[in-house]
Amino acid sequence: MALELGPRTARFPCPLCGQGLDVRQTKKKKPYVICDSCGVQLFVRSKAGMRSFEHLVSEAEQRNIWKRLDDLQARYRRECPECEKDFWIVPDLIKTSWVDGTFEGYRCPERGCSGVVSWNKEEK
């Protein structure tokens, strides 16, 4: 049942940021992941949980989930030009012109930051 953690390490997405994390094993051979950027730690303890986790990890590999996540991040994740924090663009963050209602970009969700990111990454 154990995940193969050889030369090619199994990966699992962080539940907060989506970053691919290396699946590690405890001394008792139970899987876990740690996201250094978010601070999330996920430990799988029960046999049923380990079977489900193993299935999710193998499905991610078979369905090329890592390429799909990279594509999503490239398309929908932006960096604020003011505070330089990364965030996912969502409809609630849309910024429009109060004059004519045209789309200006996406507001930074950080409290106190007034940064606006355009839809195109090339635009500054």
KOLMIFI-609798 format. One record per atom (N, C-alpha, C): residue number from 1; residue in three letters; chain; atom name; x, y, z. Coordinates in Angstrom, 2 decimals, always signed. Layout:
+-----+-----+----+----+---------+---------+---------+
!   i !  aa ! ch ! at !      px !      py !      pz !
+-----+-----+----+----+---------+---------+---------+
! NUM ! ALA !  A ! CA !       X !       Y !       Z !
...
+-----+-----+----+----+---------+---------+---------+
REM end
This chain:
+-----+-----+----+----+---------+---------+---------+
!   i !  aa ! ch ! at !      px !      py !      pz !
+-----+-----+----+----+---------+---------+---------+
!   1 ! MET !  A !  N !   +0.81 !   -1.19 !   +0.00 !
!   1 ! MET !  A ! CA !   +0.00 !   +0.00 !   +0.00 !
!   1 ! MET !  A !  C !   +0.86 !   +1.26 !   +0.00 !
!   2 ! ALA !  A !  N !   +2.08 !   +1.19 !   +0.43 !
!   2 ! ALA !  A ! CA !   +2.91 !   +2.38 !   +0.59 !
!   2 ! ALA !  A !  C !   +3.19 !   +3.05 !   -0.76 !
!   3 ! LEU !  A !  N !   +3.23 !   +4.36 !   -0.75 !
!   3 ! LEU !  A ! CA !   +3.57 !   +5.12 !   -1.95 !
!   3 ! LEU !  A !  C !   +5.02 !   +4.88 !   -2.31 !
!   4 ! GLU !  A !  N !   +5.28 !   +4.86 !   -3.60 !
!   4 ! GLU !  A ! CA !   +6.65 !   +4.69 !   -4.06 !
!   4 ! GLU !  A !  C !   +7.38 !   +6.02 !   -3.94 !
!   5 ! LEU !  A !  N !   +8.33 !   +6.07 !   -3.03 !
!   5 ! LEU !  A ! CA !   +9.10 !   +7.31 !   -2.85 !
!   5 ! LEU !  A !  C !  +10.55 !   +7.05 !   -3.23 !
!   6 ! GLY !  A !  N !  +10.75 !   +6.75 !   -4.47 !
!   6 ! GLY !  A ! CA !  +12.09 !   +6.46 !   -4.96 !
!   6 ! GLY !  A !  C !  +12.68 !   +7.67 !   -5.63 !
!   7 ! PRO !  A !  N !  +13.37 !   +7.44 !   -6.77 !
!   7 ! PRO !  A ! CA !  +14.01 !   +8.54 !   -7.50 !
!   7 ! PRO !  A !  C !  +13.00 !   +9.61 !   -7.93 !
!   8 ! ARG !  A !  N !  +11.79 !   +9.17 !   -8.27 !
!   8 ! ARG !  A ! CA !  +10.76 !  +10.13 !   -8.67 !
!   8 ! ARG !  A !  C !   +9.75 !  +10.22 !   -7.53 !
!   9 ! THR !  A !  N !   +9.79 !  +11.29 !   -6.79 !
!   9 ! THR !  A ! CA !   +8.95 !  +11.46 !   -5.61 !
!   9 ! THR !  A !  C !   +7.51 !  +11.73 !   -6.00 !
!  10 ! ALA !  A !  N !   +6.59 !  +11.11 !   -5.24 !
!  10 ! ALA !  A ! CA !   +5.17 !  +11.38 !   -5.44 !
!  10 ! ALA !  A !  C !   +4.89 !  +12.82 !   -5.02 !
!  11 ! ARG !  A !  N !   +3.86 !  +13.42 !   -5.63 !
!  11 ! ARG !  A ! CA !   +3.52 !  +14.81 !   -5.33 !
!  11 ! ARG !  A !  C !   +2.04 !  +14.92 !   -5.02 !
!  12 ! PHE !  A !  N !   +1.71 !  +15.97 !   -4.24 !
!  12 ! PHE !  A ! CA !   +0.33 !  +16.23 !   -3.84 !
!  12 ! PHE !  A !  C !   +0.17 !  +17.74 !   -3.74 !
!  13 ! PRO !  A !  N !   -0.97 !  +18.31 !   -4.21 !
!  13 ! PRO !  A ! CA !   -1.13 !  +19.76 !   -4.18 !
!  13 ! PRO !  A !  C !   -1.44 !  +20.29 !   -2.77 !
!  14 ! CYS !  A !  N !   -0.87 !  +21.44 !   -2.44 !
!  14 ! CYS !  A ! CA !   -1.20 !  +22.11 !   -1.19 !
!  14 ! CYS !  A !  C !   -2.67 !  +22.51 !   -1.25 !
!  15 ! PRO !  A !  N !   -3.44 !  +22.23 !   -0.19 !
!  15 ! PRO !  A ! CA !   -4.86 !  +22.58 !   -0.22 !
!  15 ! PRO !  A !  C !   -5.13 !  +24.09 !   -0.21 !
!  16 ! LEU !  A !  N !   -4.13 !  +24.91 !   +0.14 !
!  16 ! LEU !  A ! CA !   -4.35 !  +26.37 !   +0.14 !
!  16 ! LEU !  A !  C !   -3.85 !  +27.04 !   -1.13 !
!  17 ! CYS !  A !  N !   -2.61 !  +26.76 !   -1.52 !
!  17 ! CYS !  A ! CA !   -2.04 !  +27.49 !   -2.66 !
!  17 ! CYS !  A !  C !   -1.94 !  +26.67 !   -3.94 !
!  18 ! GLY !  A !  N !   -2.12 !  +25.35 !   -3.84 !
!  18 ! GLY !  A ! CA !   -2.07 !  +24.52 !   -5.04 !
!  18 ! GLY !  A !  C !   -0.68 !  +24.11 !   -5.46 !
!  19 ! GLN !  A !  N !   +0.34 !  +24.57 !   -4.77 !
!  19 ! GLN !  A ! CA !   +1.71 !  +24.23 !   -5.12 !
!  19 ! GLN !  A !  C !   +1.93 !  +22.73 !   -4.95 !
!  20 ! GLY !  A !  N !   +2.65 !  +22.10 !   -5.88 !
!  20 ! GLY !  A ! CA !   +2.94 !  +20.68 !   -5.78 !
!  20 ! GLY !  A !  C !   +3.93 !  +20.41 !   -4.66 !
!  21 ! LEU !  A !  N !   +3.56 !  +19.53 !   -3.75 !
!  21 ! LEU !  A ! CA !   +4.40 !  +19.22 !   -2.60 !
!  21 ! LEU !  A !  C !   +4.92 !  +17.79 !   -2.69 !
!  22 ! ASP !  A !  N !   +6.15 !  +17.57 !   -2.28 !
!  22 ! ASP !  A ! CA !   +6.69 !  +16.22 !   -2.24 !
!  22 ! ASP !  A !  C !   +6.04 !  +15.46 !   -1.10 !
!  23 ! VAL !  A !  N !   +5.59 !  +14.25 !   -1.39 !
!  23 ! VAL !  A ! CA !   +5.00 !  +13.40 !   -0.36 !
!  23 ! VAL !  A !  C !   +6.15 !  +12.74 !   +0.39 !
!  24 ! ARG !  A !  N !   +6.15 !  +12.92 !   +1.70 !
!  24 ! ARG !  A ! CA !   +7.19 !  +12.34 !   +2.56 !
!  24 ! ARG !  A !  C !   +6.58 !  +11.23 !   +3.39 !
!  25 ! GLN !  A !  N !   +7.44 !  +10.48 !   +4.09 !
!  25 ! GLN !  A ! CA !   +6.94 !   +9.43 !   +4.96 !
!  25 ! GLN !  A !  C !   +7.52 !   +9.60 !   +6.36 !
!  26 ! THR !  A !  N !   +6.67 !   +9.33 !   +7.36 !
!  26 ! THR !  A ! CA !   +7.13 !   +9.35 !   +8.74 !
!  26 ! THR !  A !  C !   +7.96 !   +8.09 !   +8.98 !
!  27 ! LYS !  A !  N !   +8.54 !   +7.98 !  +10.17 !
!  27 ! LYS !  A ! CA !   +9.30 !   +6.79 !  +10.53 !
!  27 ! LYS !  A !  C !   +8.44 !   +5.54 !  +10.46 !
!  28 ! LYS !  A !  N !   +7.13 !   +5.71 !  +10.68 !
!  28 ! LYS !  A ! CA !   +6.20 !   +4.57 !  +10.64 !
!  28 ! LYS !  A !  C !   +5.59 !   +4.37 !   +9.25 !
!  29 ! LYS !  A !  N !   +6.21 !   +5.00 !   +8.23 !
!  29 ! LYS !  A ! CA !   +5.80 !   +4.85 !   +6.83 !
!  29 ! LYS !  A !  C !   +4.42 !   +5.42 !   +6.52 !
!  30 ! LYS !  A !  N !   +4.02 !   +6.45 !   +7.25 !
!  30 ! LYS !  A ! CA !   +2.75 !   +7.12 !   +6.97 !
!  30 ! LYS !  A !  C !   +3.03 !   +8.39 !   +6.17 !
!  31 ! PRO !  A !  N !   +2.22 !   +8.67 !   +5.13 !
!  31 ! PRO !  A ! CA !   +2.49 !   +9.82 !   +4.26 !
!  31 ! PRO !  A !  C !   +2.13 !  +11.16 !   +4.90 !
!  32 ! TYR !  A !  N !   +2.89 !  +12.19 !   +4.51 !
!  32 ! TYR !  A ! CA !   +2.58 !  +13.55 !   +4.92 !
!  32 ! TYR !  A !  C !   +3.18 !  +14.53 !   +3.93 !
!  33 ! VAL !  A !  N !   +2.65 !  +15.74 !   +3.91 !
!  33 ! VAL !  A ! CA !   +3.18 !  +16.82 !   +3.08 !
!  33 ! VAL !  A !  C !   +3.27 !  +18.09 !   +3.92 !
!  34 ! ILE !  A !  N !   +4.22 !  +18.94 !   +3.57 !
!  34 ! ILE !  A ! CA !   +4.39 !  +20.24 !   +4.24 !
!  34 ! ILE !  A !  C !   +4.60 !  +21.29 !   +3.17 !
!  35 ! CYS !  A !  N !   +3.81 !  +22.37 !   +3.24 !
!  35 ! CYS !  A ! CA !   +3.97 !  +23.49 !   +2.32 !
!  35 ! CYS !  A !  C !   +4.74 !  +24.59 !   +3.06 !
!  36 ! ASP !  A !  N !   +5.96 !  +24.84 !   +2.63 !
!  36 ! ASP !  A ! CA !   +6.79 !  +25.85 !   +3.28 !
!  36 ! ASP !  A !  C !   +6.23 !  +27.26 !   +3.11 !
!  37 ! SER !  A !  N !   +5.61 !  +27.54 !   +1.95 !
!  37 ! SER !  A ! CA !   +5.11 !  +28.90 !   +1.74 !
!  37 ! SER !  A !  C !   +3.83 !  +29.19 !   +2.53 !
!  38 ! CYS !  A !  N !   +2.95 !  +28.20 !   +2.71 !
!  38 ! CYS !  A ! CA !   +1.69 !  +28.41 !   +3.44 !
!  38 ! CYS !  A !  C !   +1.78 !  +27.99 !   +4.91 !
!  39 ! GLY !  A !  N !   +2.68 !  +27.08 !   +5.21 !
!  39 ! GLY !  A ! CA !   +2.76 !  +26.54 !   +6.56 !
!  39 ! GLY !  A !  C !   +1.79 !  +25.40 !   +6.81 !
!  40 ! VAL !  A !  N !   +1.14 !  +24.89 !   +5.76 !
!  40 ! VAL !  A ! CA !   +0.21 !  +23.78 !   +5.92 !
!  40 ! VAL !  A !  C !   +0.98 !  +22.48 !   +6.11 !
!  41 ! GLN !  A !  N !   +0.52 !  +21.70 !   +7.08 !
!  41 ! GLN !  A ! CA !   +1.06 !  +20.36 !   +7.30 !
!  41 ! GLN !  A !  C !   -0.11 !  +19.39 !   +7.23 !
!  42 ! LEU !  A !  N !   +0.01 !  +18.37 !   +6.41 !
!  42 ! LEU !  A ! CA !   -1.05 !  +17.39 !   +6.25 !
!  42 ! LEU !  A !  C !   -0.47 !  +16.01 !   +6.53 !
!  43 ! PHE !  A !  N !   -0.96 !  +15.38 !   +7.59 !
!  43 ! PHE !  A ! CA !   -0.52 !  +14.05 !   +7.98 !
!  43 ! PHE !  A !  C !   -1.69 !  +13.09 !   +7.81 !
!  44 ! VAL !  A !  N !   -1.46 !  +11.95 !   +7.17 !
!  44 ! VAL !  A ! CA !   -2.50 !  +10.94 !   +6.97 !
!  44 ! VAL !  A !  C !   -2.20 !   +9.79 !   +7.93 !
!  45 ! ARG !  A !  N !   -3.13 !   +9.51 !   +8.83 !
!  45 ! ARG !  A ! CA !   -2.86 !   +8.56 !   +9.91 !
!  45 ! ARG !  A !  C !   -3.55 !   +7.21 !   +9.79 !
!  46 ! SER !  A !  N !   -4.80 !   +7.17 !   +9.30 !
!  46 ! SER !  A ! CA !   -5.54 !   +5.90 !   +9.28 !
!  46 ! SER !  A !  C !   -5.25 !   +5.12 !   +7.99 !
!  47 ! LYS !  A !  N !   -5.50 !   +3.83 !   +8.03 !
!  47 ! LYS !  A ! CA !   -5.30 !   +2.99 !   +6.84 !
!  47 ! LYS !  A !  C !   -6.25 !   +3.41 !   +5.71 !
!  48 ! ALA !  A !  N !   -7.50 !   +3.70 !   +6.05 !
!  48 ! ALA !  A ! CA !   -8.46 !   +4.14 !   +5.04 !
!  48 ! ALA !  A !  C !   -8.01 !   +5.47 !   +4.42 !
!  49 ! GLY !  A !  N !   -7.54 !   +6.38 !   +5.26 !
!  49 ! GLY !  A ! CA !   -7.05 !   +7.67 !   +4.77 !
!  49 ! GLY !  A !  C !   -5.84 !   +7.49 !   +3.87 !
!  50 ! MET !  A !  N !   -4.94 !   +6.59 !   +4.25 !
!  50 ! MET !  A ! CA !   -3.75 !   +6.34 !   +3.43 !
!  50 ! MET !  A !  C !   -4.13 !   +5.76 !   +2.07 !
!  51 ! ARG !  A !  N !   -5.14 !   +4.87 !   +2.03 !
!  51 ! ARG !  A ! CA !   -5.60 !   +4.33 !   +0.74 !
!  51 ! ARG !  A !  C !   -6.18 !   +5.44 !   -0.13 !
!  52 ! SER !  A !  N !   -6.99 !   +6.30 !   +0.46 !
!  52 ! SER !  A ! CA !   -7.57 !   +7.43 !   -0.29 !
!  52 ! SER !  A !  C !   -6.49 !   +8.38 !   -0.78 !
!  53 ! PHE !  A !  N !   -5.54 !   +8.68 !   +0.09 !
!  53 ! PHE !  A ! CA !   -4.44 !   +9.58 !   -0.25 !
!  53 ! PHE !  A !  C !   -3.62 !   +9.00 !   -1.40 !
!  54 ! GLU !  A !  N !   -3.30 !   +7.72 !   -1.30 !
!  54 ! GLU !  A ! CA !   -2.52 !   +7.05 !   -2.35 !
!  54 ! GLU !  A !  C !   -3.27 !   +7.11 !   -3.68 !
!  55 ! HIS !  A !  N !   -4.58 !   +6.90 !   -3.64 !
!  55 ! HIS !  A ! CA !   -5.40 !   +6.97 !   -4.86 !
!  55 ! HIS !  A !  C !   -5.35 !   +8.39 !   -5.46 !
!  56 ! LEU !  A !  N !   -5.49 !   +9.41 !   -4.63 !
!  56 ! LEU !  A ! CA !   -5.44 !  +10.79 !   -5.11 !
!  56 ! LEU !  A !  C !   -4.09 !  +11.12 !   -5.75 !
!  57 ! VAL !  A !  N !   -3.01 !  +10.67 !   -5.11 !
!  57 ! VAL !  A ! CA !   -1.67 !  +10.94 !   -5.64 !
!  57 ! VAL !  A !  C !   -1.48 !  +10.26 !   -6.99 !
!  58 ! SER !  A !  N !   -1.91 !   +8.98 !   -7.10 !
!  58 ! SER !  A ! CA !   -1.73 !   +8.28 !   -8.37 !
!  58 ! SER !  A !  C !   -2.62 !   +8.89 !   -9.46 !
!  59 ! GLU !  A !  N !   -3.83 !   +9.31 !   -9.10 !
!  59 ! GLU !  A ! CA !   -4.73 !   +9.98 !  -10.06 !
!  59 ! GLU !  A !  C !   -4.10 !  +11.28 !  -10.57 !
!  60 ! ALA !  A !  N !   -3.46 !  +12.02 !   -9.67 !
!  60 ! ALA !  A ! CA !   -2.81 !  +13.28 !  -10.07 !
!  60 ! ALA !  A !  C !   -1.75 !  +13.02 !  -11.12 !
!  61 ! GLU !  A !  N !   -0.98 !  +11.97 !  -10.95 !
!  61 ! GLU !  A ! CA !   +0.06 !  +11.63 !  -11.93 !
!  61 ! GLU !  A !  C !   -0.56 !  +11.20 !  -13.25 !
!  62 ! GLN !  A !  N !   -1.55 !  +10.32 !  -13.20 !
!  62 ! GLN !  A ! CA !   -2.16 !   +9.78 !  -14.41 !
!  62 ! GLN !  A !  C !   -2.88 !  +10.85 !  -15.23 !
!  63 ! ARG !  A !  N !   -3.49 !  +11.79 !  -14.56 !
!  63 ! ARG !  A ! CA !   -4.27 !  +12.83 !  -15.26 !
!  63 ! ARG !  A !  C !   -3.47 !  +14.10 !  -15.52 !
!  64 ! ASN !  A !  N !   -2.17 !  +14.05 !  -15.26 !
!  64 ! ASN !  A ! CA !   -1.28 !  +15.19 !  -15.51 !
!  64 ! ASN !  A !  C !   -1.78 !  +16.44 !  -14.79 !
!  65 ! ILE !  A !  N !   -2.19 !  +16.28 !  -13.55 !
!  65 ! ILE !  A ! CA !   -2.75 !  +17.39 !  -12.77 !
!  65 ! ILE !  A !  C !   -1.73 !  +18.52 !  -12.57 !
!  66 ! TRP !  A !  N !   -0.45 !  +18.19 !  -12.56 !
!  66 ! TRP !  A ! CA !   +0.59 !  +19.22 !  -12.31 !
!  66 ! TRP !  A !  C !   +0.67 !  +20.20 !  -13.45 !
!  67 ! LYS !  A !  N !   +0.53 !  +19.74 !  -14.67 !
!  67 ! LYS !  A ! CA !   +0.51 !  +20.64 !  -15.83 !
!  67 ! LYS !  A !  C !   -0.74 !  +21.50 !  -15.79 !
!  68 ! ARG !  A !  N !   -1.87 !  +20.89 !  -15.43 !
!  68 ! ARG !  A ! CA !   -3.12 !  +21.63 !  -15.35 !
!  68 ! ARG !  A !  C !   -3.08 !  +22.69 !  -14.26 !
!  69 ! LEU !  A !  N !   -2.49 !  +22.37 !  -13.11 !
!  69 ! LEU !  A ! CA !   -2.36 !  +23.36 !  -12.04 !
!  69 ! LEU !  A !  C !   -1.43 !  +24.50 !  -12.44 !
!  70 ! ASP !  A !  N !   -0.33 !  +24.16 !  -13.12 !
!  70 ! ASP !  A ! CA !   +0.58 !  +25.21 !  -13.61 !
!  70 ! ASP !  A !  C !   -0.14 !  +26.15 !  -14.56 !
!  71 ! ASP !  A !  N !   -0.96 !  +25.56 !  -15.45 !
!  71 ! ASP !  A ! CA !   -1.72 !  +26.38 !  -16.40 !
!  71 ! ASP !  A !  C !   -2.71 !  +27.30 !  -15.67 !
!  72 ! LEU !  A !  N !   -3.40 !  +26.76 !  -14.66 !
!  72 ! LEU !  A ! CA !   -4.35 !  +27.57 !  -13.89 !
!  72 ! LEU !  A !  C !   -3.64 !  +28.71 !  -13.17 !
!  73 ! GLN !  A !  N !   -2.48 !  +28.41 !  -12.57 !
!  73 ! GLN !  A ! CA !   -1.76 !  +29.46 !  -11.85 !
!  73 ! GLN !  A !  C !   -1.28 !  +30.53 !  -12.81 !
!  74 ! ALA !  A !  N !   -0.80 !  +30.13 !  -13.98 !
!  74 ! ALA !  A ! CA !   -0.35 !  +31.12 !  -14.96 !
!  74 ! ALA !  A !  C !   -1.50 !  +31.99 !  -15.43 !
!  75 ! ARG !  A !  N !   -2.70 !  +31.42 !  -15.50 !
!  75 ! ARG !  A ! CA !   -3.85 !  +32.15 !  -16.00 !
!  75 ! ARG !  A !  C !   -4.54 !  +32.99 !  -14.93 !
!  76 ! TYR !  A !  N !   -4.65 !  +32.48 !  -13.70 !
!  76 ! TYR !  A ! CA !   -5.51 !  +33.12 !  -12.70 !
!  76 ! TYR !  A !  C !   -4.80 !  +33.57 !  -11.42 !
!  77 ! ARG !  A !  N !   -3.50 !  +33.51 !  -11.37 !
!  77 ! ARG !  A ! CA !   -2.78 !  +33.96 !  -10.18 !
!  77 ! ARG !  A !  C !   -1.96 !  +35.18 !  -10.58 !
!  78 ! ARG !  A !  N !   -2.06 !  +36.23 !   -9.81 !
!  78 ! ARG !  A ! CA !   -1.35 !  +37.48 !  -10.12 !
!  78 ! ARG !  A !  C !   -0.57 !  +37.98 !   -8.91 !
!  79 ! GLU !  A !  N !   +0.37 !  +38.88 !   -9.19 !
!  79 ! GLU !  A ! CA !   +1.15 !  +39.53 !   -8.14 !
!  79 ! GLU !  A !  C !   +0.78 !  +41.00 !   -8.10 !
!  80 ! CYS !  A !  N !   +0.49 !  +41.49 !   -6.91 !
!  80 ! CYS !  A ! CA !   +0.12 !  +42.89 !   -6.74 !
!  80 ! CYS !  A !  C !   +1.32 !  +43.78 !   -7.08 !
!  81 ! PRO !  A !  N !   +1.12 !  +44.82 !   -7.87 !
!  81 ! PRO !  A ! CA !   +2.23 !  +45.72 !   -8.21 !
!  81 ! PRO !  A !  C !   +2.69 !  +46.58 !   -7.03 !
!  82 ! GLU !  A !  N !   +1.85 !  +46.72 !   -6.01 !
!  82 ! GLU !  A ! CA !   +2.22 !  +47.54 !   -4.86 !
!  82 ! GLU !  A !  C !   +2.85 !  +46.74 !   -3.73 !
!  83 ! CYS !  A !  N !   +2.13 !  +45.73 !   -3.22 !
!  83 ! CYS !  A ! CA !   +2.65 !  +44.98 !   -2.06 !
!  83 ! CYS !  A !  C !   +3.38 !  +43.69 !   -2.47 !
!  84 ! GLU !  A !  N !   +3.31 !  +43.33 !   -3.76 !
!  84 ! GLU !  A ! CA !   +3.99 !  +42.17 !   -4.34 !
!  84 ! GLU !  A !  C !   +3.53 !  +40.82 !   -3.79 !
!  85 ! LYS !  A !  N !   +2.33 !  +40.78 !   -3.20 !
!  85 ! LYS !  A ! CA !   +1.78 !  +39.51 !   -2.73 !
!  85 ! LYS !  A !  C !   +1.03 !  +38.84 !   -3.87 !
!  86 ! ASP !  A !  N !   +1.12 !  +37.51 !   -3.92 !
!  86 ! ASP !  A ! CA !   +0.38 !  +36.74 !   -4.92 !
!  86 ! ASP !  A !  C !   -1.04 !  +36.51 !   -4.44 !
!  87 ! PHE !  A !  N !   -1.99 !  +36.50 !   -5.40 !
!  87 ! PHE !  A ! CA !   -3.37 !  +36.18 !   -5.06 !
!  87 ! PHE !  A !  C !   -4.07 !  +35.61 !   -6.29 !
!  88 ! TRP !  A !  N !   -5.12 !  +34.85 !   -6.03 !
!  88 ! TRP !  A ! CA !   -5.96 !  +34.31 !   -7.09 !
!  88 ! TRP !  A !  C !   -6.98 !  +35.36 !   -7.48 !
!  89 ! ILE !  A !  N !   -7.15 !  +35.56 !   -8.79 !
!  89 ! ILE !  A ! CA !   -8.16 !  +36.52 !   -9.23 !
!  89 ! ILE !  A !  C !   -9.53 !  +35.86 !   -9.17 !
!  90 ! VAL !  A !  N !  -10.48 !  +36.56 !   -8.60 !
!  90 ! VAL !  A ! CA !  -11.86 !  +36.09 !   -8.46 !
!  90 ! VAL !  A !  C !  -12.79 !  +37.25 !   -8.80 !
!  91 ! PRO !  A !  N !  -14.04 !  +36.94 !   -9.15 !
!  91 ! PRO !  A ! CA !  -14.97 !  +38.01 !   -9.55 !
!  91 ! PRO !  A !  C !  -15.15 !  +39.11 !   -8.50 !
!  92 ! ASP !  A !  N !  -15.06 !  +38.77 !   -7.22 !
!  92 ! ASP !  A ! CA !  -15.23 !  +39.79 !   -6.17 !
!  92 ! ASP !  A !  C !  -14.17 !  +40.88 !   -6.21 !
!  93 ! LEU !  A !  N !  -13.04 !  +40.59 !   -6.85 !
!  93 ! LEU !  A ! CA !  -11.93 !  +41.56 !   -6.87 !
!  93 ! LEU !  A !  C !  -11.91 !  +42.43 !   -8.12 !
!  94 ! ILE !  A !  N !  -12.90 !  +42.29 !   -8.98 !
!  94 ! ILE !  A ! CA !  -12.93 !  +43.08 !  -10.22 !
!  94 ! ILE !  A !  C !  -13.01 !  +44.57 !   -9.89 !
!  95 ! LYS !  A !  N !  -12.18 !  +45.33 !  -10.56 !
!  95 ! LYS !  A ! CA !  -12.14 !  +46.80 !  -10.41 !
!  95 ! LYS !  A !  C !  -12.61 !  +47.41 !  -11.72 !
!  96 ! THR !  A !  N !  -13.65 !  +48.24 !  -11.63 !
!  96 ! THR !  A ! CA !  -14.16 !  +48.93 !  -12.82 !
!  96 ! THR !  A !  C !  -14.04 !  +50.44 !  -12.62 !
!  97 ! SER !  A !  N !  -14.07 !  +51.14 !  -13.71 !
!  97 ! SER !  A ! CA !  -14.02 !  +52.59 !  -13.68 !
!  97 ! SER !  A !  C !  -15.35 !  +53.14 !  -13.17 !
!  98 ! TRP !  A !  N !  -15.30 !  +54.06 !  -12.24 !
!  98 ! TRP !  A ! CA !  -16.53 !  +54.66 !  -11.73 !
!  98 ! TRP !  A !  C !  -17.13 !  +55.62 !  -12.76 !
!  99 ! VAL !  A !  N !  -16.34 !  +56.03 !  -13.74 !
!  99 ! VAL !  A ! CA !  -16.80 !  +56.96 !  -14.77 !
!  99 ! VAL !  A !  C !  -17.69 !  +56.25 !  -15.80 !
! 100 ! ASP !  A !  N !  -17.15 !  +55.17 !  -16.39 !
! 100 ! ASP !  A ! CA !  -17.91 !  +54.51 !  -17.46 !
! 100 ! ASP !  A !  C !  -18.11 !  +53.01 !  -17.25 !
! 101 ! GLY !  A !  N !  -17.64 !  +52.47 !  -16.14 !
! 101 ! GLY !  A ! CA !  -17.86 !  +51.06 !  -15.83 !
! 101 ! GLY !  A !  C !  -16.96 !  +50.08 !  -16.56 !
! 102 ! THR !  A !  N !  -15.96 !  +50.59 !  -17.27 !
! 102 ! THR !  A ! CA !  -15.07 !  +49.68 !  -18.00 !
! 102 ! THR !  A !  C !  -14.16 !  +48.93 !  -17.02 !
! 103 ! PHE !  A !  N !  -13.77 !  +47.75 !  -17.43 !
! 103 ! PHE !  A ! CA !  -12.92 !  +46.88 !  -16.63 !
! 103 ! PHE !  A !  C !  -11.52 !  +47.47 !  -16.52 !
! 104 ! GLU !  A !  N !  -11.00 !  +47.60 !  -15.30 !
! 104 ! GLU !  A ! CA !   -9.64 !  +48.13 !  -15.08 !
! 104 ! GLU !  A !  C !   -8.67 !  +47.05 !  -14.65 !
! 105 ! GLY !  A !  N !   -9.15 !  +46.03 !  -13.96 !
! 105 ! GLY !  A ! CA !   -8.28 !  +44.96 !  -13.48 !
! 105 ! GLY !  A !  C !   -8.85 !  +44.32 !  -12.23 !
! 106 ! TYR !  A !  N !   -7.95 !  +43.81 !  -11.40 !
! 106 ! TYR !  A ! CA !   -8.35 !  +43.14 !  -10.16 !
! 106 ! TYR !  A !  C !   -7.67 !  +43.81 !   -8.97 !
! 107 ! ARG !  A !  N !   -8.47 !  +44.14 !   -7.94 !
! 107 ! ARG !  A ! CA !   -7.94 !  +44.76 !   -6.73 !
! 107 ! ARG !  A !  C !   -7.16 !  +43.74 !   -5.91 !
! 108 ! CYS !  A !  N !   -6.10 !  +44.18 !   -5.30 !
! 108 ! CYS !  A ! CA !   -5.35 !  +43.33 !   -4.38 !
! 108 ! CYS !  A !  C !   -6.23 !  +43.08 !   -3.14 !
! 109 ! PRO !  A !  N !   -6.33 !  +41.82 !   -2.68 !
! 109 ! PRO !  A ! CA !   -7.18 !  +41.53 !   -1.53 !
! 109 ! PRO !  A !  C !   -6.55 !  +41.87 !   -0.17 !
! 110 ! GLU !  A !  N !   -5.28 !  +42.28 !   -0.16 !
! 110 ! GLU !  A ! CA !   -4.63 !  +42.60 !   +1.11 !
! 110 ! GLU !  A !  C !   -5.22 !  +43.86 !   +1.72 !
! 111 ! ARG !  A !  N !   -5.50 !  +43.81 !   +3.00 !
! 111 ! ARG !  A ! CA !   -6.06 !  +44.95 !   +3.72 !
! 111 ! ARG !  A !  C !   -5.09 !  +46.14 !   +3.65 !
! 112 ! GLY !  A !  N !   -5.60 !  +47.29 !   +3.28 !
! 112 ! GLY !  A ! CA !   -4.79 !  +48.50 !   +3.22 !
! 112 ! GLY !  A !  C !   -4.01 !  +48.68 !   +1.93 !
! 113 ! CYS !  A !  N !   -4.04 !  +47.72 !   +1.04 !
! 113 ! CYS !  A ! CA !   -3.31 !  +47.83 !   -0.24 !
! 113 ! CYS !  A !  C !   -4.29 !  +48.31 !   -1.31 !
! 114 ! SER !  A !  N !   -3.86 !  +49.26 !   -2.12 !
! 114 ! SER !  A ! CA !   -4.74 !  +49.78 !   -3.17 !
! 114 ! SER !  A !  C !   -4.26 !  +49.36 !   -4.56 !
! 115 ! GLY !  A !  N !   -3.42 !  +48.34 !   -4.63 !
! 115 ! GLY !  A ! CA !   -2.90 !  +47.87 !   -5.91 !
! 115 ! GLY !  A !  C !   -3.99 !  +47.27 !   -6.79 !
! 116 ! VAL !  A !  N !   -3.85 !  +47.48 !   -8.09 !
! 116 ! VAL !  A ! CA !   -4.75 !  +46.91 !   -9.08 !
! 116 ! VAL !  A !  C !   -3.89 !  +46.22 !  -10.14 !
! 117 ! VAL !  A !  N !   -4.25 !  +44.97 !  -10.44 !
! 117 ! VAL !  A ! CA !   -3.51 !  +44.18 !  -11.43 !
! 117 ! VAL !  A !  C !   -4.36 !  +44.10 !  -12.69 !
! 118 ! SER !  A !  N !   -3.73 !  +44.35 !  -13.83 !
! 118 ! SER !  A ! CA !   -4.46 !  +44.24 !  -15.09 !
! 118 ! SER !  A !  C !   -4.64 !  +42.76 !  -15.44 !
! 119 ! TRP !  A !  N !   -5.54 !  +42.48 !  -16.37 !
! 119 ! TRP !  A ! CA !   -5.77 !  +41.10 !  -16.79 !
! 119 ! TRP !  A !  C !   -4.54 !  +40.53 !  -17.47 !
! 120 ! ASN !  A !  N !   -3.91 !  +41.31 !  -18.34 !
! 120 ! ASN !  A ! CA !   -2.71 !  +40.84 !  -19.04 !
! 120 ! ASN !  A !  C !   -1.49 !  +41.04 !  -18.19 !
! 121 ! LYS !  A !  N !   -0.70 !  +39.98 !  -18.03 !
! 121 ! LYS !  A ! CA !   +0.50 !  +40.08 !  -17.19 !
! 121 ! LYS !  A !  C !   +1.50 !  +41.06 !  -17.76 !
! 122 ! GLU !  A !  N !   +1.49 !  +41.25 !  -19.08 !
! 122 ! GLU !  A ! CA !   +2.47 !  +42.14 !  -19.70 !
! 122 ! GLU !  A !  C !   +2.24 !  +43.59 !  -19.35 !
! 123 ! GLU !  A !  N !   +0.97 !  +43.96 !  -19.10 !
! 123 ! GLU !  A ! CA !   +0.65 !  +45.35 !  -18.76 !
! 123 ! GLU !  A !  C !   +1.12 !  +45.66 !  -17.35 !
! 124 ! LYS !  A !  N !   +1.66 !  +46.81 !  -17.15 !
! 124 ! LYS !  A ! CA !   +2.10 !  +47.25 !  -15.81 !
! 124 ! LYS !  A !  C !   +1.29 !  +48.42 !  -15.34 !
+-----+-----+----+----+---------+---------+---------+
REM end
